[in-house]
Amino acid sequence: MKLKNDTNLPNVLVRELIRSVRPPGIEIKEVKIVNAGKHSSGSGRAYTGRGRIKVRLPRQNNPQCRAIWKPRKAYLGMAIGNRIELLIMLLAHELRHLWQGQGKGYNGPFRVEKPKPRKGMVWGSKGRFSERDADAYALHKIRQYRRGEL
Ligand SMILES: [Zn+2]
């Protein structure tokens, strides 16, 4: 796995976090972490066909990192305590999208039928790439981290 880390967090820490939150059995080609814009509270993107994810993280552990994300559309909503929890959430969410795209029963974007959720996704997941499922996975990982289990 290639890591491109533009942030001030040490690569060792970032790799450790990726290792702790990655769903088992997936191929990750590249993780890119860049500094988010001044007023951004962070974001992520998964390029499922290429096994790549990109995360934008606030430069410092500023008040923007500590936030309650309200549920909206397919997203579950959650409380984030600090910059590391935010990074865990963004990594886990995007890596879960890679997992969603790599399992049995997904034939790529040019299929005729709408692909069904992958076995093991949370209840209420719609389609193959579910925000609800990715959020549920990320929440689970944040809770493990808070309990000292990661
Ligand atoms: Zn998503």
Residues whose N, C-alpha, C, O or C-beta is under 5 A from the ligand:
A	BS01	ZN	E131 A134
